[in-house]
């Protein structure tokens, strides 16, 4: 799937500007997006791929090992030919691309420090039994963290060129705009044809959206969602069908325009 457009992000302009800076300014190598769940940290970080040209997004898994991240010296090659060749690694794939470390504060400290060293110095060091080999690596790092899960020390925070705090989108209008843009990006033809209308509380949900049976989303979920979706049954149908893990029952009819 194509990356979510950076220009389509709702709110949090400081975070969008920070990502734009790291992509355009060679003096900026590292950006940290800090915020609670739902603030859009990961969306903004991955959206860098929409304006990065030929550069790809390379993500750092939380369970990555030092050998996977930085590589190691190929012992067989060293013995047979005398050359110290480094195995494939995450940082090698990140060379010339964009490195994304989601939940960087949950990475092992040695991995996080090694990644920061490589990005800021431009060199990756692979080691094996006291022997080391350095490889050049030209990449930038966009990291995210939820401070409620784990904190980074002041020393670690100082190694990021830009740190931005993000907040979740508040208010009905803002959340609806996030939903609208997300559905448009996902290619929902139904939603793109729906005009924006007024918003009301709907009760009971089965009356407003008869296409969703008890075999679909839970009643509590429907009641929550229908408080802030557009008062258009087609839009409601689309939203609940996308969020539902099971399809509506066979005896449920799709609503008509006058439902």
N, C-alpha and C positions, 0 to 999 in steps of 0.2 A: 504494500500500500504506500502511496506517495506520502511524504512527510506533511504533517499539518502545517499550513502556511504561517510563517512568523507574523505576517501582517494581519492575520485573522485572530490573533490572541486578543481576548477581551481584558482590558485593564492592565495593571502591572507594567506600565510603560517603562519603568526603571529596569526591570528584568529584560524586557525586549531590547532596550537600548544597550544593556550590558552585553548581551549575546551578539548584537550587531557590531559592537566595538571589537570584541575578540575575533570576529571574522574579518574585520576590515583593517585593524591596526596591528601591525607586526610587533609593536612593543608590548601589547597585552597578550599574555599567554594563558592565563587561568582566570576562570570566573566561577563563583560559588553562589548558587541560588538557595536561600534559606527560607523555609516556611512550613506551616502545618500541612497535614493531608488535605487535599482538595484545593490547594492554592495554585495548582497548575505548573509546578516546578518541572516535572518531567516533560510535560507538553511543550513548554518553552525551550527546554534543552534540546529535545529532539527536533523541534521546529527549525533549528539551525540548518538542518539538512535541506530545507526548502529554499535557502538563499546561499548555499555554499558552492554552487557551481559543480565542478567535477569532484569535489571532495566528498567522501563518504562518511557516514556515521559509524564509529566503532565503539561498542558499548563494553564496559567493564563488568563482568559477572561478579556477584558478591562472593562466590566461592572460588574465585580465581586463585591459583597458586603462584608462587614466585617464578617457578619454571615456566608456567603458561604465560605469565605477564611479561617477563623479561628475557626468557629463553635460557638456554644452557649451552655449554660447549659440547659439541659432538665428539665424544671420546674416541669412537671408532675412527672417525675421520682424522683426528689428531694423531692417533697411533699409526695409521696406515700411510698418511701423506705428510705428516708433520705440520699441517695447517690447522689453525684454530678457527673452526667454523661454528657460528652460533645457530642453534635450531630456530625454527619459526616461533614467533611470539606475538602476543597482543600488541606490544609497542611497535613491532615491525609493521604490522598491519595498519597501525595508526599513523605511520610516517606519511606525511602529505595529506592526512585526513583529519577528522575531528573526533576527539576522544570524549565519550560521555561516561561519567561515573555517577550513576543514580544511587542515592543513599551512600555517598562517599564516607560518611561518618561511621558506617557499619563495616567498612573494609578493615582487614587487619592493618595495624599501624605500619608494619614494615612494607606492605604493598602500597598503601597510600603515600608514604614518604618516598618510596622508590619511583612512583609515577610522577609525583611533583618534581623530584630531582630530574627525571628524564625530560619532562616538558620544559622546565625552566632553564636547564643547561643545554638541552639539545643532544644529550648523549645517554644511551642506555647501556648499563653494565651488566653483563652476564658472567656468572662465576661458577667455578667447579673445582673443588678441592684446593682452594687457595690460588687458583689461576683465574684471571679475569680477562675479558675481551669487551671493548666498548664499540658500540655502533651508533652512527649518527641517526637522529630522529627529529624530524620537524613536524610538530603537531601542536594543537591547542587543546586545553582541557576545559570542559564545562561540567561542573559537578553540582549535585543537589544534596540537601540534607534536611531532615526533620529534627530540630533541636530537642524535641521531647523524647526521642529514641536514644540519642547519644550526643554528647557534646564534643567539639573539637577544641583543642587547647589554643591559647592565644598565639603560640608559635606557629601552629598549623594554619590558623586563620590568616596570619600575616603573610603566608606564602601564596595567597590568592591575590591577584592584582585587583579584582573587583569582587566585593561581597554585596549582595542585594537581598533584602528581606521582602518576602512576598506574602500577601494576605488573600484569603479566599474572596471570591466575588460575592458581595452582599446585595440583598434586595432582589425583588422578583424580576424586574426588568433586566438586570445584569445577568441573572441565571438563565433567563429565557433567551437572551442574546447568545450566551455560550451554547445553549442547546441548539438554537437555530443554525449557528455557524458549523457546529459539529455535524449536524444532519446534512447540511449542504455539502460539506467536505466529503462525507461518506457516500455521496451520490444518490441521495434520496430524492427521486423525481417527484414523489407524492408531496413531500414537504416543501420543495421549492415552488410548487404551484399554489401553496396555501397562503392567502393574504394574512397579514398580521391583524389581529382583532383584539377586542377587549378581553380582560381576564376576570374570571369569577370563581368563587368556590362552587364546587359541584358535589352534591350529595343527594342520594347515594350514588356511588360510582357506577353501579350496574345500570342505572337509568341513563347516565350520560354516555356510557360506552358499552352497549349491550353485546358487542362483539367479543368482549373478554369474559370468559366464564371462570368458574372457580378452579378449573384445571389450569388456568394461566397464572399470572402473578398473584401473590397473596392479596387478600382483601386490604390488609393494612398498607401494603405498598401502593395499591391503586388509590386508596384514599389520600395518601401522601402526595403522589404524583399529580393527581387531578386538581390539587389546589393551585398548581402553578403552571400547568400546560395551557396552550391556547384553547379557547372555547370553540374548537372545531373538531368534530368527531373524527374526521379523516386524520388530523394530526395526532389526536389521542390514540387512535387505532394503531398508527405507525409506531409511536413511541412505546406503547405497551407490548406490541408484537416484538419489537427489537429487544426489549428488556426481559421478555418472558423466556424461560427455559423450555417451556412446553407450549405447543400450539393451542389455539382455542379449540374447544370441543366441536364435533361435527354439527351439532344442532345449533351452534351459535352463528348468527348471520352477520355479515359485515354491514355496518351502518350506512344508510343512504344520506344524501345531502340534507334531507329534511328531518334527520333523526334528532 
